[in-house]
Amino acid sequence: MLLLGLLAAPAGAAIRLTDRPFHALALSAGLAVAEMWGGLLLSAEAPKLPPSFAITATASAVYATTFLIRPRRAVVVPRMAAA
């Protein structure tokens, strides 16, 4: 579960924040590291909170925040040339 949370949530957040694939790759890696450390710090501050839950919750919160930052992504559909 933790592995899925650290793969899917940062990648989903990154692709919502940028349209460039290589930027999204780098941003996803950076977000995953930041979310892991944020979750570990959250777990250290609240000892009853398991680290796995704190990390996944942090990753989910970052992903949810991207909907506030960039609520709608425009999907560009190429037009067919008129014959």
Beta strands, then each sheet from edge to edge (+ up, - down):
end
